[in-house]
Amino acid sequence: MEKRIDAPEVQQPPPFQSVAASAEDKECETDTAKNGKAVGFVLVHAGAGYHSESKAKEYKHACKRACQKAIEKLKSGALAIDAVTAALVELEDSPFTNAGMGSNLNLSGEIECDASIMEGKSLHFGAVGALGGIKNPVLVANRLLSEAQKGKLSAGRIPPCFLVGRGAHQWALDHGIPPCPSDKMATKFSLSAYKRNKRKMELAEKVETEFIQTKRRRQSSENRASETHTGFPGEQEKKKENDSGSLDTVGAIVIDHEGNVAAAVSSGGLAMKHPGRIGQAAHYGCGCWAENSGNLNPYSTAVSTSGCGEHLVRTMLARECSIALQSEDAHHALLETMQNKFIMEFLWSHTTESMCVGYMSAQDGKAKTHISRLPPGAVAGQSLAIEGGVCRLGSPIN
């Protein structure tokens, strides 16, 4: 099924760390009965960051389960939007991902999540930000999308597509989504990371205070020439940040039997973030994008991103990736050479040390998983890895 397209290192990447899992299909077959086989595809990612070797099995297992849940939905006749939601729920429920259950804790020791979802057929979008007390934020985002599709509310009011904080929580309860106390959402992994990060932060603040006081004493001293500063003690801690195993936004993209695409993302946000902070996972055009092919677009595209929200909210990365995938390039030439309109191409990229992905078509008996890592010697944030493959939605390619 898979043909690898690898570019392990590219110089001068964009000035942010990110991962984009994207897919494009040209004139996807809409009648599954023509070859008598189910049609559909899902690609998931478990976040950009550092995936420790010791937990590689758990990351891959989470991606595999997410793929299987989505494919089960597709085989039962569900559309892309429901399948991508099922994949995200599975990723949110994993204690090893930074989404839903087990998310990073903020400065106050609480869990606040971001999530968004987009449907390529209608271009409808739903999102939540800084949402606490809900086990699966993507369910709220999906419900916002579906409720908005029903049209105006009473008295001609416009239904919301993006809610945050307590308002989002209350809306979820009002629409039958059960609450989950924050202490139930925290895991031993997230609590341990919070305590470790809190100690590091307190130490860094103490060192900074001592350094400022020392600097002032030096400035008032007549014998400053004999004293030198050998470096901020907190620097060694910063160098070890990637060793903490912290990850970012998880996501998925799906193509259904009608050729519709959908994309979704979910994140617990940065560790020790300020309460109320909202990352790219909730922002329109930044966290995810899905758009069916049409008169202006030769390809259907679906994109899911992961990375530092403070950078990505200024880039509209998901939307930009979608636009880029419409251009005539080597990948397009590859598709034309294959001379088969059932071909789909999928890609993932990252500038972080690693990312974990899983993918599966309706023709596969099980999902494939892979942890992509930067090559030896490559510097995270200064190098870019791109991998991917192609598959036929109707039947596998040898």
Secondary structure, DSSP 8 states (H G I E B T S, - for coil): ------B---SS--SS-EEEEEEEESS----GGGTTS---EEEEEEEEE---GGGHHHHHHHHHHHHHHHHHHHHTT--HHHHHHHHHHHHHH-TTSSSSTT----TTS---EEEEEEETTT--EEEEEEE-S-S-HHHHHHHHHHHHHT---GGG----SEEEHHHHHHHHHHTT-----HHHH--HHHHHHHHHHHHHHHHHHHHHHHHHHHHHHHHH-TTGGG------TTHHHHHTGGGG--B--EEEEEE-TTS-EEEEEEE--STT--TT---GGGSTTTSEEEE---SS-SSEEEEEEEE-HHHHTTTTHHHHHHHHTTS-SHHHHHHHHHT-TTEEEEEEEESSSEEEEEEEETT-SS-EEEEEE--TT--BTTB-EEEEEEEESSS---
